Amino acid sequence: MTRFQTLADKYDTPLYLYDFDYMREQYNKLKEAFRAKKSLICYAVKANSNLSVIKHFGDLGAGCDCVSIGEIKRALTAGVKNYKIIFSGVGKKDEEIKEALQKDILLINLESEAELARVEEQAKLLDKEARISIRVNPNIDPQTHPYISTGLHENKFGVDLDTAKRMYIKAKNSNFLDPVGIHFHIGSQLTQLEPIKEASEVVSDLVRSLKVLKIDIKFFDIGGGLGIQYDDETLIKPYDYAQAIFSTLHGLDVTIMCEPGRYLSANSGYFLTKVLYEKVNGEKRFVIVDGGMNDLIRPSLYNAYHKIEILGKDADEETSDCDVVGPVCESGDFFAKNIALPFTQHDDLLVIKSAGAYCATMSSNYNTRGRVAEVAIDSQSDRLIRRRENFEDMIALEKDYLKD
Ligand code: LLP
């Protein structure tokens, strides 16, 4: 715990810290679980797209799951090989498709018939054959938060089974498309194995029926979504996850791909923020800290729970209920509501946990607050992997346009 204090003193707050040892352990656990078959873990860059984080996973052997040309370029800049990069997402611009084809990445993942036509057109213009996969929406309830559920027909993602089959036949008959992959992703923060297994069964049945049509699927992408411990969740064990997938693949010789984000990075991360002061409005106690919803928006956006600890307080200290809030001018700017904390003083350090996924990547400059610094730690050392944004950074894209 004193290490947090040292790092807060060294780099200032608010601050993101990522434990690179933890990330490595998570990656290795998952890779090991799939050992019995060919597999490629494509880290979902959206979870934490810091270049050094991507490079860390790339060095371990991971590929990348990207959802914009920007993420693809991040992955390439971090040294990930083009043949390990896949491009997903429900809406891609022609220029993005073109650039992805020029960069010769492993797969473009299609999410509609209209998208198939656009990718075919771009491939034709470049006189290339685009390797594609199709995202199937298996219409299965993943039993997670509605905002991060994606595998039901009411969600915008993927295509139904009949449409997918039609698209595969179209792609097979095209000179510019090579249908080599299939994909599903039913949601995020999944803690139930059964819906994943059910989805895998439905999708592998489709792969078998495509085989009959001489459409040979080589990459079976099971998406991401493995849940993590924010609070007291019961988790899916990587071994059980892999076995459940294996059990659906009879008669198929495929490379299993998966796209975890949160599982690999969330619990490596800590958000450090200092107490500015306390106040009481009527009966209500507030602890006001220097980090805000612009830095870490998950509690405001999803009512998500992130465990909070205060450094240097004894467990037996007297507590009272309070809201932990930031300086942003929104009532929704909070990290926790009605939690029991001891009385705090100016400069006390709070550690907000599970902050390695969907935290820094979802941050903004709202209220002209600079994005915070990010630091990598491992057992031996610490190093800055993103410097704190300053005022000049924030106005750089506007100041040249200021009129007299
Ligand atoms: N693959 C696809 C196609 C995805 O849409 C996602 C996440 C992933 C993989 C990675 O999912 P993960 O393994 O990290 O659960 N901002 C939300 C999460 C949005 C997830 C979007 N898609 C949050 O803070 O919880």
Residues whose N, C-alpha, C, O or C-beta is under 5 A from the ligand:
A	BS01	LLP	A44 A47 S88 I148 H185 G187 S188 Q189 G223 G224 G225 L226 E259 P260 G261 R262 Y263 Y358
